[in-house]
Amino acid sequence: MDMLYTPLSTPSKGSIGKTGGWRTYKPMVQEDKCVGCNLCVTICPDNTIKLNERKKAFVDYEYCKGCGLCAQVCPTNAIRMEREVL
């Protein structure tokens, strides 16, 4: 049986695949607490968290859905979920 693909079910990259508008909470990184352990990068299901040149986490908010997994695994509580303000 063939799979039916619609614009909503087709995985995409670039501006058409931006999903940040779906969030109700967003992760906020406190750089002074981040130790660069990479756990948040590894757990993020959408690959929206990276480490910058200082080995501190940062979030690409255009693609982050706000699931909160990064905040749950952070051993230093450097990531906290805040209500999204529209």
N, C-alpha and C positions, 0 to 999 in steps of 0.2 A: 504494500500500500504506500502510495506517495504521500509525503508530508506536505501539508498546505502551509505556505509561507505568506504572511501578510506583513505590511510595514511594521506592525507592532511586534511580530514574532521573529523577524529577521535580525540577527545580531549585526551590529554596525559599529563603525568607528568614526571618529571625526565629529563634527558638530551635530549631525543627525542622531548620534548615539549618546548625546549628553543626557544624563539622568539626574543631575543635581537638583532640579526643580521638584523632584518627588519628596525630598526630605522634610521631616518635621523637626529633627534634631541634627546638629552637625558637630563633628569632633573639633575641639579646639586644643591645639598643642601648646603646652607651656615649655618653651625651649630650655629654660633653666633647669627643668626637672628631667628632660629627655636625656637618656644615656646612650642612645644610638644602638640599642640591642637588636633592632630589626624585627621584633615580634609583630608589631603592628603592620609592617610591610608584608610579612609572610601571611598573616591571617586575613588581610583585606580581600574580600571576594571579587572586588572590581578593580584591583590593582591601582588604586588612587592615592596610596600613600608611598612616598619615597623618602630617602634620606638626602639632605642637602650636602653641600661641600663641608659643612661643619659637623656632619654625621648627626643631624637633628631631623626629626620627622617633620614632613610638611604634607598637606592634603591638597589634592586637585579637586576643588569644590564643584567644578562643572560636572564631574562624573560620580562624586561621592553620593551614595544613597542614604547615608546616616544610619547604618545598621547598628553601630556601636560596638562591634567586635573589637576594634582597635583599643577602645577605652577599657574593655573587659580584660584584655591580655596584658596591658601595660603594667610592668612590675613597679614602676615609680609613680603611678597615677599622673603622668605627664599629659595624658589626654582625657579631657572631660567633655561630656556631651551637653551642649547648650541648645535651648529652644531656638529654632530658626525664626528669624524676624523677616517678614516679607516687606 
